[in-house]
Amino acid sequence: MRRRWEESIPEFTERAQFSYDRLSPQTKLTVDRILESMVLRGIRSIKANKIKGFEQLYIARVSNSLRIIFRYEDDVFTILDIVTHDQLRRLNQFYS
C-alpha cells in the first residue's frame, strides 16, 4: 500500500511490514499519520523516546496500546517493528 508521501516513505523491515499489514484500516491511517509527521517534520514532531543501550533506536507511541520501533540515522527512518504495549512489556521482562 503506497502512502501519500511515498517519495519520502521510511523503509520497513519485513517484520514491520507484516505487522503493518495485520492492522485494521483505521489503525493503519493512524500509523500513516505518525509516520508522515516523522518524515515531513522530523523526529521532534512526535513523542519518541530513545531506547536505552541502543544507538539510534527509538520508540514512538501510536495509541494507548500500539508502538512503533524505529531507527533514525543520518536523517533516515527505518521502521523496525510495530508492536503492542503488552509485547514490549514481555520483551522487557525477558531481557531484564
C-alpha positions in Angstrom: 0.0 0.0 0.0 1.5 3.3 -1.1 1.2 6.3 1.2 0.5 9.9 0.2 4.1 11.0 0.9 5.7 8.0 -0.9 8.8 9.8 -2.1 9.9 10.1 1.5 8.5 6.8 2.8 10.5 5.2 5.5 11.9 1.8 4.8 10.0 -1.0 6.5 11.7 -4.2 7.7 10.0 -7.4 6.7 8.8 -7.8 10.3 7.4 -4.2 10.4 5.6 -4.7 7.0 4.0 -7.9 8.3 2.9 -6.1 11.5 1.5 -3.1 9.5 -0.4 -5.4 7.1 -2.2 -7.0 10.0 -3.5 -3.7 11.4 -7.1 -2.5 10.9 -7.7 0.1 8.2 -8.3 2.8 10.8 -5.2 1.9 12.8 -3.2 2.0 9.5 -4.4 5.5 9.0 -3.2 6.5 12.5 0.2 4.9 11.9 0.5 6.6 8.5 -0.2 10.0 10.1 2.5 9.4 12.7 5.0 8.3 10.0 4.1 11.2 7.8 4.7 13.6 10.6 8.1 12.0 11.4 9.2 12.2 7.8 7.9 15.7 7.0 8.6 17.5 10.3 11.4 15.4 11.8 11.8 13.3 14.9 10.9 16.1 17.3 7.4 16.3 15.8 6.4 13.2 17.7 6.9 11.9 21.2 9.7 9.4 20.6 11.9 8.0 23.3 15.4 6.8 22.7 15.8 3.1 23.7 18.4 2.9 26.4 21.5 1.0 25.5 21.0 1.1 21.7 22.3 3.7 19.3 19.8 5.5 17.1 16.8 3.3 18.2 13.6 4.9 19.3 10.1 4.0 20.2 7.0 6.2 19.4 3.5 5.9 20.8 0.7 5.5 18.2 -2.1 4.8 20.6 -2.6 3.5 24.2 -1.7 0.0 23.1 0.5 0.4 19.9 4.1 1.5 19.5 6.5 1.9 16.5 10.1 0.9 17.0 12.4 2.6 14.5 16.0 3.6 13.7 16.8 7.2 13.0 20.2 7.6 11.5 21.5 10.3 9.1 18.0 11.8 8.8 16.7 8.5 7.6 13.9 6.5 9.3 13.8 2.7 9.2 10.7 1.1 10.7 11.8 -2.0 12.6 8.5 -3.2 14.1 5.0 -2.2 15.1 4.1 -3.8 18.5 1.6 -3.7 21.2 2.4 -2.3 24.6 2.0 -5.8 26.1 4.5 -7.3 23.6 7.0 -4.6 24.8 6.4 -5.4 28.4 7.0 -9.1 27.8 10.2 -8.4 26.0 11.4 -6.1 28.7 10.7 -8.8 31.4 12.6 -11.3 29.2 15.7 -9.2 28.8 15.8 -7.7 32.3 
